[in-house]
Amino acid sequence: MIAMAHNLGLLWPEITVLVTAAVALVFEMLRSPRGALAITVAGLLAATGLALPRLGLDATIFGGTWRVDALSVWAELILLPATALSALLVRVELRGSDREGTVYALLGLTAFGALALAASGDLMLLILGLVLTGLGSIALVATPRDDRATEAAMKFFVFGSVSGAVMIFGLSYWYGAAGTTLLSGLGRLEHLPLAAALGLAGVLVGLGYEASLAPFHFWAPDAYDGAPVAVAAYLSVVPKIGALFALAQVVRGLPGAAAWQAGLAALAALSMTWGTLAALGQRNVVRLLAYSSIAQAGYFLLGILAVGTSRLAVPSLVLFAAAYAAMNLGAFTLTLATGRDIEAFAGLGRNDAFAGIAMIVFLLSLTGIPPLGGFTGKALLFGAALDAHYLWLAIVAVLNSVLSLAVYLRIVIPMYGPGRATAARSPLARTSWLLALAATLALGLAAQGVLARLT
């Protein structure tokens, strides 16, 4: 009984998120979307506050199935505020719609799935987290009642169903060979390379789909474009980071580091390069940012392949995740406020100078220009890759970062040309991108303090 109370005590943030989602659903049943929004934002921020005292913990609960460590705690501190910010964006875009309150509940439930992924210490929790995030994300994409959203959700569902099945099939090899579902037992696969490889292949398909890593990314551009912009912003951050942190939890216990590191390195190079090249040809800003998020997922893999090899691995993942959440949500927020097409940004920098500067900051941070948060995160990721003896991959990452500048300049250049674009004067939208701007700048300028906290 004492052990159960202790375990539940370490899960207060997650319990708060679940209760918040349930109460938001009750408000929706009462036809009070404003109440659902208020309880969602308040509950998520309260859960964030409950997570703060757990910084520095490194423990497992419920028989090792749930990990309370740097990855899982920082996932709470990053993903819960990001979900609250996404809820504000939903209010801006879906105010008055008959599904508004339902979306707030889905945001909370999907965030819980992402937290479960990030804290995974067991194969079954990995599957549960993937199912929760996947089904919640599909329902969010299908929110609008139109053909484009329905088609996108169907593609997402079919791709997710196949990917999830492949992951479960692969994990059955790990369970059969290791005799346990705990990730801490994966060391038993050291002399069973075939079982280890088949299980890892399944995990990469399942988590790669959720993180929109190439070549498992095909659903992402259509899903982002078919969904409300606020939902696209959420999907580009919360489920993605949860899945990538889950992959980091998985590789911690894998034997034969050289083999799985090589596989992750190949996926990283493919995702970074394909995402950047595909983004170059986009005129729809939402699709451009979708391909950008595919490329950014590749950068995360630099830190993941260095887990267990470099002391920079976990700090680089955490810092880049925080910066990515801020700059990506900021870019999507201004897209929501301005328009989906590049032409909609024509003249924004001349007519709304502050919004134009903010968009430039977000895009330059995505590129990795100092002294912004994206630069600090990428620099640490490059260092982690070098520690893992992947110089060639660090070079590929740097080259893709340079090439990505051409992608983002396709938005910036029209902003200072002829045109009458302005950002919508919604107080919630303006508050959202101002908060994202402050976080992006702070994570770059206060990098040393953040690093001291992480290491």
Backbone torsions as a table, in degrees:
resi	resn	phi	psi	omega
1	MET	NA	-42.5	178.6
2	ILE	-64.2	-41.2	179.5
3	ALA	-63.6	-40.5	178.5
4	MET	-63.4	-43.3	178.5
5	ALA	-62.2	-39.7	178.4
6	HIS	-63.7	-44.4	180.0
7	ASN	-62.2	-46.1	179.6
8	LEU	-65.7	-32.8	177.9
9	GLY	-61.8	-32.3	178.1
10	LEU	-81.2	-4.6	-179.6
11	LEU	-108.7	14.8	-177.3
12	TRP	-57.3	-40.5	177.7
13	PRO	-59.7	-44.9	-179.2
14	GLU	-67.4	-39.9	177.6
15	ILE	-61.8	-40.9	178.4
16	THR	-61.8	-40.2	178.9
17	VAL	-63.4	-43.6	179.8
18	LEU	-63.4	-44.7	179.0
19	VAL	-63.2	-40.4	178.9
20	THR	-59.9	-45.8	179.9
21	ALA	-63.4	-40.7	179.8
22	ALA	-64.7	-43.8	-179.6
23	VAL	-68.3	-37.1	176.4
24	ALA	-60.9	-37.2	177.9
25	LEU	-66.9	-36.8	176.5
26	VAL	-62.8	-43.9	177.7
27	PHE	-61.7	-36.5	176.8
28	GLU	-64.6	-40.9	177.2
29	MET	-62.7	-29.0	177.4
30	LEU	-86.6	5.0	-179.9
31	ARG	58.4	47.7	177.9
32	SER	-128.4	77.0	-178.9
33	PRO	-62.9	-31.0	177.5
34	ARG	-65.0	-39.6	176.1
35	GLY	-65.2	-39.3	178.2
36	ALA	-63.4	-40.2	178.0
37	LEU	-64.7	-46.3	-177.7
38	ALA	-61.0	-45.6	-178.6
39	ILE	-69.4	-33.1	178.9
40	THR	-65.1	-50.8	-178.3
41	VAL	-65.2	-45.0	-179.3
42	ALA	-63.8	-43.9	-179.3
43	GLY	-64.9	-41.1	-180.0
44	LEU	-67.4	-39.3	178.4
45	LEU	-69.6	-35.3	176.1
46	ALA	-65.0	-41.2	177.3
47	ALA	-62.8	-36.8	176.8
48	THR	-62.6	-43.6	178.2
49	GLY	-63.2	-36.5	178.6
50	LEU	-69.2	-23.6	-179.9
51	ALA	-78.4	-26.0	-174.3
52	LEU	-57.2	-44.5	-179.2
53	PRO	-64.3	-13.3	-177.2
54	ARG	-89.3	-1.0	176.6
55	LEU	-59.0	133.3	-179.3
56	GLY	94.4	-10.9	177.5
57	LEU	-73.7	147.6	173.3
58	ASP	-143.5	90.9	-173.8
59	ALA	-145.7	169.2	172.2
60	THR	-127.6	150.5	179.0
61	ILE	-131.2	166.8	-178.3
62	PHE	52.4	53.0	174.9
63	GLY	69.5	25.1	178.5
64	GLY	88.4	3.5	-177.4
65	THR	-79.1	-25.3	-177.9
66	TRP	-122.9	125.6	-178.3
67	ARG	-99.9	133.2	173.4
68	VAL	-112.9	92.8	-175.1
69	ASP	-142.4	-170.0	-175.7
70	ALA	-58.4	-42.8	-177.5
71	LEU	-65.3	-46.6	-175.6
72	SER	-71.5	-38.8	-179.0
73	VAL	-70.3	-43.9	178.2
74	TRP	-67.6	-28.5	173.5
75	ALA	-60.0	-41.6	177.0
76	GLU	-63.2	-44.3	-176.3
77	LEU	-70.1	-21.0	178.7
78	ILE	-96.2	-48.3	-170.4
79	LEU	-76.8	-32.5	-178.7
80	LEU	-69.4	-47.2	173.1
81	PRO	-62.0	-35.7	177.9
82	ALA	-63.2	-38.1	177.4
83	THR	-67.8	-39.7	176.9
84	ALA	-61.8	-42.0	178.3
85	LEU	-64.5	-39.3	178.0
86	SER	-63.8	-35.8	178.0
87	ALA	-62.8	-39.0	176.1
88	LEU	-62.8	-39.1	178.5
89	LEU	-66.4	-37.3	176.9
90	VAL	-59.8	-41.1	178.7
91	ARG	-60.7	-40.4	179.4
92	VAL	-62.9	-43.4	-171.3
93	GLU	-89.9	-35.4	-172.6
94	LEU	-111.0	14.3	-179.3
95	ARG	-52.7	126.3	176.7
96	GLY	89.6	-9.7	178.6
97	SER	-76.2	158.0	-175.2
98	ASP	-78.7	-4.4	179.2
99	ARG	-112.1	8.0	-174.6
100	GLU	-58.3	-50.5	-178.3
101	GLY	-64.1	-35.7	177.7
102	THR	-61.8	-38.0	-179.6
103	VAL	-62.0	-39.9	179.1
104	TYR	-61.5	-42.2	178.2
105	ALA	-64.5	-40.8	179.6
106	LEU	-65.7	-36.2	176.9
107	LEU	-59.4	-44.7	-179.7
108	GLY	-66.3	-43.7	-178.9
109	LEU	-67.0	-39.4	178.5
110	THR	-67.7	-37.7	176.2
111	ALA	-62.8	-39.1	176.6
112	PHE	-60.7	-41.1	176.6
113	GLY	-61.3	-40.1	178.4
114	ALA	-65.5	-38.7	177.7
115	LEU	-65.8	-38.7	177.4
116	ALA	-63.2	-39.5	176.6
117	LEU	-61.3	-47.3	-176.3
118	ALA	-65.8	-24.1	-178.0
119	ALA	-101.5	8.9	-172.0
120	SER	-61.4	127.5	171.4
121	GLY	-123.6	8.8	-174.5
122	ASP	-148.2	148.1	-179.4
123	LEU	-61.2	-37.6	-178.1
124	MET	-67.8	-37.7	177.2
125	LEU	-67.7	-34.1	176.0
126	LEU	-59.6	-45.4	179.4
127	ILE	-66.3	-44.5	179.7
128	LEU	-60.5	-44.7	179.1
129	GLY	-62.2	-40.5	-180.0
130	LEU	-65.8	-40.6	179.2
131	VAL	-65.0	-45.1	-179.3
132	LEU	-63.1	-47.4	-179.5
133	THR	-68.1	-39.8	-177.7
134	GLY	-65.4	-50.6	-178.4
135	LEU	-66.2	-40.0	177.7
136	GLY	-63.0	-42.0	179.9
137	SER	-64.5	-41.6	178.9
138	ILE	-61.8	-44.6	178.9
139	ALA	-62.3	-37.4	178.7
140	LEU	-65.6	-40.9	179.0
141	VAL	-62.5	-36.1	-176.5
142	ALA	-82.0	8.2	-176.4
143	THR	-56.1	-49.9	179.0
144	PRO	-68.7	144.9	177.3
145	ARG	-93.0	70.3	176.4
146	ASP	-143.2	166.5	-173.9
147	ASP	-64.3	-38.6	-176.5
148	ARG	-65.1	-44.1	179.1
149	ALA	-67.7	-40.4	179.9
150	THR	-63.8	-43.9	178.4
151	GLU	-62.9	-43.3	-180.0
152	ALA	-63.0	-42.7	179.8
153	ALA	-65.5	-37.2	178.7
154	MET	-66.1	-42.8	176.9
155	LYS	-61.7	-43.3	179.1
156	PHE	-60.6	-44.2	-178.0
157	PHE	-65.5	-46.9	-178.7
158	VAL	-63.6	-46.7	-179.2
159	PHE	-63.7	-41.8	-179.9
160	GLY	-66.9	-38.4	179.4
161	SER	-62.7	-45.5	179.9
162	VAL	-66.5	-43.9	-178.7
163	SER	-63.3	-43.7	178.4
164	GLY	-62.2	-40.4	178.8
165	ALA	-64.4	-41.3	178.4
166	VAL	-62.8	-40.2	179.9
167	MET	-65.0	-44.4	179.6
168	ILE	-62.6	-40.2	177.8
169	PHE	-61.6	-43.6	179.4
170	GLY	-65.9	-40.0	-179.8
171	LEU	-66.1	-25.0	177.6
172	SER	-63.1	-30.0	175.9
173	TYR	-68.1	-40.4	178.8
174	TRP	-64.0	-43.7	-179.7
175	TYR	-65.6	-43.6	-179.3
176	GLY	-64.2	-37.6	-176.9
177	ALA	-82.5	-39.3	-175.9
178	ALA	-88.3	-22.2	-179.7
179	GLY	74.7	15.2	179.4
180	THR	-153.2	153.9	175.4
181	THR	-94.1	-6.1	-179.3
182	LEU	-72.3	136.3	176.8
183	LEU	-65.1	-27.2	178.3
184	SER	-66.9	-14.5	179.4
185	GLY	-93.1	4.4	-177.8
186	LEU	-67.7	-16.8	176.8
187	GLY	-60.3	-21.3	179.5
188	ARG	-68.7	-10.7	-179.4
189	LEU	-86.1	4.9	-173.5
190	GLU	-55.3	-38.0	-178.3
191	HIS	-104.0	18.7	177.7
192	LEU	-129.0	68.2	-172.3
193	PRO	-62.8	-33.1	-178.4
194	LEU	-67.3	-47.0	178.1
195	ALA	-62.0	-40.9	178.9
196	ALA	-62.1	-42.2	-178.3
197	ALA	-68.0	-41.7	-179.5
198	LEU	-66.3	-40.5	177.8
199	GLY	-64.3	-43.4	-179.9
200	LEU	-64.9	-38.6	177.7
201	ALA	-59.6	-43.0	178.2
202	GLY	-63.4	-42.2	179.4
203	VAL	-63.4	-41.4	-179.3
204	LEU	-65.6	-35.4	177.1
205	VAL	-67.7	-48.0	-177.0
206	GLY	-66.6	-52.2	-179.4
207	LEU	-75.4	-30.6	177.1
208	GLY	-63.9	-36.0	176.2
209	TYR	-65.1	-45.7	-178.2
210	GLU	-66.3	-34.0	-179.7
211	ALA	-88.5	0.0	-176.3
212	SER	51.6	48.6	172.0
213	LEU	-82.3	138.2	172.0
214	ALA	-67.7	138.4	6.8
215	PRO	-97.0	29.0	-178.7
216	PHE	-106.7	25.4	-168.3
217	HIS	-102.4	-1.7	-164.7
218	PHE	-60.7	-23.9	178.7
219	TRP	-73.6	-26.5	-165.0
220	ALA	-63.6	-52.8	-177.3
221	PRO	-58.6	-42.5	179.6
222	ASP	-68.1	-40.4	-179.6
223	ALA	-65.8	-44.7	179.8
224	TYR	-63.3	-41.0	-176.8
225	ASP	-73.6	-32.8	-179.8
226	GLY	-79.4	-26.4	-178.5
227	ALA	-81.3	163.5	167.7
228	PRO	-56.8	149.8	-177.8
229	VAL	-59.6	-37.0	179.1
230	ALA	-62.4	-39.4	178.0
231	VAL	-68.9	-40.3	177.2
232	ALA	-59.8	-41.3	177.8
233	ALA	-60.8	-44.1	179.9
234	TYR	-63.6	-47.3	-178.0
235	LEU	-64.3	-30.4	-178.5
236	SER	-73.3	-11.7	-175.1
237	VAL	-119.4	-61.0	-165.8
238	VAL	-71.1	-58.2	178.1
239	PRO	-62.3	-35.0	-178.6
240	LYS	-63.1	-50.7	-178.7
241	ILE	-65.6	-39.1	177.1
242	GLY	-58.9	-44.2	-179.4
243	ALA	-67.5	-39.6	-179.2
244	LEU	-69.6	-38.2	175.4
245	PHE	-66.4	-34.6	176.5
246	ALA	-63.4	-40.4	177.8
247	LEU	-63.0	-37.7	176.5
248	ALA	-64.1	-38.9	177.2
249	GLN	-63.6	-38.0	-178.0
250	VAL	-65.8	-47.9	-172.6
251	VAL	-72.3	-14.9	178.0
252	ARG	-56.8	-34.8	-175.6
253	GLY	-104.0	0.3	-176.5
254	LEU	-75.2	134.8	173.6
255	PRO	-83.0	174.3	176.8
256	GLY	63.0	55.6	-172.4
257	ALA	-55.3	-39.8	-175.1
258	ALA	-58.3	-39.0	-176.6
259	ALA	-70.4	-50.6	-177.0
260	TRP	-73.8	-27.3	175.3
261	GLN	-63.8	-40.0	179.4
262	ALA	-63.5	-40.1	178.7
263	GLY	-65.0	-43.3	178.1
264	LEU	-65.9	-36.6	178.6
265	ALA	-62.4	-42.0	179.0
266	ALA	-64.0	-42.7	177.9
267	LEU	-64.3	-38.9	179.5
268	ALA	-62.2	-47.1	-179.6
269	ALA	-62.3	-42.8	-179.8
270	LEU	-64.9	-45.4	-176.5
271	SER	-66.4	-46.1	179.3
272	MET	-60.4	-45.6	-174.1
273	THR	-73.3	-47.7	-178.6
274	TRP	-64.6	-44.9	-179.7
275	GLY	-59.9	-41.8	-179.1
276	THR	-69.2	-45.8	-178.8
277	LEU	-65.3	-41.4	179.9
278	ALA	-66.4	-34.4	-179.9
279	ALA	-67.0	-26.7	-177.3
280	LEU	-60.4	-29.7	-176.0
281	GLY	-95.8	8.0	-175.2
282	GLN	-91.6	138.0	172.6
283	ARG	-110.4	-11.2	173.0
284	ASN	-89.2	119.6	-173.1
285	VAL	-65.4	-35.5	179.1
286	VAL	-64.1	-43.7	177.8
287	ARG	-67.7	-36.9	176.8
288	LEU	-59.8	-45.8	179.7
289	LEU	-69.6	-27.3	175.5
290	ALA	-64.9	-47.3	177.9
291	TYR	-67.1	-33.8	175.0
292	SER	-61.4	-39.8	-179.8
293	SER	-67.5	-29.8	174.6
294	ILE	-64.6	-44.3	178.3
295	ALA	-64.8	-42.5	-179.0
296	GLN	-63.4	-33.3	176.4
297	ALA	-61.1	-34.0	176.9
298	GLY	-63.8	-36.0	178.3
299	TYR	-64.8	-36.8	177.8
300	PHE	-56.8	-35.2	-176.5
301	LEU	-64.9	-22.1	176.4
302	LEU	-61.4	-39.7	178.0
303	GLY	-75.2	-37.2	-177.1
304	ILE	-66.5	-40.2	-179.3
305	LEU	-70.1	-14.6	179.0
306	ALA	-95.1	0.5	178.9
307	VAL	-61.5	128.6	-177.5
308	GLY	87.2	-9.7	-179.1
309	THR	-112.2	-39.2	-175.7
310	SER	-122.4	139.2	176.1
311	ARG	-71.6	-12.3	178.0
312	LEU	-83.6	-10.5	-170.6
313	ALA	-58.5	-58.9	-177.0
314	VAL	-67.6	-46.7	176.9
315	PRO	-57.6	-38.5	179.9
316	SER	-66.0	-40.3	178.6
317	LEU	-64.2	-44.5	-177.9
318	VAL	-65.9	-47.3	-177.0
319	LEU	-66.9	-41.4	179.8
320	PHE	-69.0	-36.0	177.7
321	ALA	-61.8	-43.7	179.6
322	ALA	-64.0	-45.1	179.3
323	ALA	-65.5	-42.5	-179.4
324	TYR	-62.0	-43.3	179.3
325	ALA	-59.4	-45.0	-177.8
326	ALA	-67.0	-50.2	-173.9
327	MET	-72.8	-33.6	-179.7
328	ASN	-73.6	-43.2	176.0
329	LEU	-62.1	-37.5	178.0
330	GLY	-63.7	-45.1	179.9
331	ALA	-63.6	-41.8	178.8
332	PHE	-67.7	-36.3	179.9
333	THR	-62.9	-43.8	178.7
334	LEU	-70.6	-28.6	173.0
335	THR	-65.8	-42.3	176.0
336	LEU	-60.7	-40.2	-176.7
337	ALA	-77.8	-19.1	-172.9
338	THR	-111.8	-51.1	-178.8
339	GLY	154.3	159.8	-174.4
340	ARG	-81.0	-22.9	-175.3
341	ASP	-101.5	153.6	178.8
342	ILE	-58.1	-36.8	-179.3
343	GLU	-60.8	-26.9	-179.6
344	ALA	-68.3	-17.4	-179.7
345	PHE	-90.4	-0.9	-176.5
346	ALA	-60.7	117.7	177.4
347	GLY	86.8	2.8	-176.9
348	LEU	-59.5	-43.4	-177.9
349	GLY	-66.5	-25.5	-179.8
350	ARG	-86.9	-33.8	-174.3
351	ASN	-94.4	-24.0	-179.7
352	ASP	-140.3	78.9	-168.5
353	ALA	-57.8	-43.0	-176.1
354	PHE	-66.5	-42.7	177.2
355	ALA	-63.2	-38.7	178.3
356	GLY	-63.0	-44.2	178.5
357	ILE	-62.7	-41.7	179.6
358	ALA	-61.3	-43.1	179.9
359	MET	-64.0	-39.0	177.6
360	ILE	-63.2	-41.9	178.9
361	VAL	-60.3	-46.1	-179.5
362	PHE	-62.1	-44.6	-176.6
363	LEU	-70.5	-38.9	177.2
364	LEU	-68.0	-33.7	176.6
365	SER	-67.2	-39.4	175.0
366	LEU	-61.9	-33.7	176.8
367	THR	-69.1	-38.9	-177.7
368	GLY	105.5	39.6	-179.3
369	ILE	-92.3	130.9	178.1
370	PRO	-70.3	153.4	4.1
371	PRO	-101.6	35.4	-172.2
372	LEU	-82.7	167.2	-175.5
373	GLY	-59.7	-37.5	179.7
374	GLY	-61.8	-36.9	178.0
375	PHE	-64.8	-46.0	-178.4
376	THR	-60.8	-45.5	179.0
377	GLY	-62.8	-44.6	-179.9
378	LYS	-66.7	-38.8	179.5
379	ALA	-60.1	-41.8	177.4
380	LEU	-66.6	-39.4	178.0
381	LEU	-63.2	-41.6	177.3
382	PHE	-62.3	-41.2	178.4
383	GLY	-62.9	-40.0	178.3
384	ALA	-63.5	-41.3	178.3
385	ALA	-63.5	-39.0	177.9
386	LEU	-66.2	-39.7	176.8
387	ASP	-61.2	-31.6	179.6
388	ALA	-85.9	7.0	177.4
389	HIS	67.7	39.2	175.9
390	TYR	-117.4	64.9	179.0
391	LEU	-60.8	-43.3	-177.3
392	TRP	-61.4	-36.2	-180.0
393	LEU	-70.9	-38.2	176.5
394	ALA	-62.4	-37.6	177.9
395	ILE	-65.8	-43.7	177.6
396	VAL	-59.8	-41.6	-179.7
397	ALA	-64.4	-42.3	178.9
398	VAL	-64.1	-43.8	-179.9
399	LEU	-63.0	-40.4	178.0
400	ASN	-68.1	-33.8	176.1
401	SER	-63.5	-41.5	177.4
402	VAL	-64.0	-45.1	180.0
403	LEU	-64.1	-33.8	-178.4
404	SER	-64.5	-22.1	176.8
405	LEU	-60.0	-37.4	177.2
406	ALA	-64.1	-34.7	178.2
407	VAL	-63.1	-50.9	-173.4
408	TYR	-76.0	-25.1	175.9
409	LEU	-67.3	-19.8	176.9
410	ARG	-65.9	-22.2	174.1
411	ILE	-91.5	-39.7	-174.1
412	VAL	-67.8	-44.1	-174.9
413	ILE	-58.8	-48.5	177.3
414	PRO	-62.3	-25.7	-178.7
415	MET	-61.4	-24.4	-178.7
416	TYR	-114.6	20.2	172.7
417	GLY	-102.7	-169.8	178.5
418	PRO	-67.0	144.7	179.4
419	GLY	153.4	169.9	-175.5
420	ARG	-122.4	22.9	-176.1
421	ALA	-66.3	140.4	170.5
422	THR	-141.1	153.9	175.4
423	ALA	-78.7	140.3	179.4
424	ALA	-56.1	142.9	-174.1
425	ARG	-86.0	23.6	179.1
426	SER	-64.7	125.2	179.8
427	PRO	-60.1	-37.1	-179.9
428	LEU	-67.4	-41.9	179.2
429	ALA	-64.9	-43.2	-179.7
430	ARG	-64.9	-42.0	176.7
431	THR	-60.0	-40.0	-177.2
432	SER	-64.7	-49.3	-177.9
433	TRP	-75.1	-23.1	173.7
434	LEU	-68.0	-41.0	177.1
435	LEU	-64.1	-43.4	178.5
436	ALA	-63.9	-38.5	178.6
437	LEU	-64.2	-45.0	179.5
438	ALA	-60.9	-41.9	-179.9
439	ALA	-66.9	-41.0	180.0
440	THR	-62.2	-43.9	179.1
441	LEU	-69.2	-42.7	-176.8
442	ALA	-64.8	-40.1	-178.4
443	LEU	-66.5	-26.4	175.5
444	GLY	-83.0	-46.7	-174.4
445	LEU	-74.7	-28.3	-179.4
446	ALA	-106.1	31.5	-174.4
447	ALA	-58.5	-41.2	-177.3
448	GLN	-63.0	-41.2	178.5
449	GLY	-66.4	-39.3	178.3
450	VAL	-64.5	-44.0	179.3
451	LEU	-61.3	-40.7	179.4
452	ALA	-62.2	-33.7	179.4
453	ARG	-72.8	-31.2	-174.8
454	LEU	-86.0	-26.9	-173.2
455	THR	-108.2	NA	NA
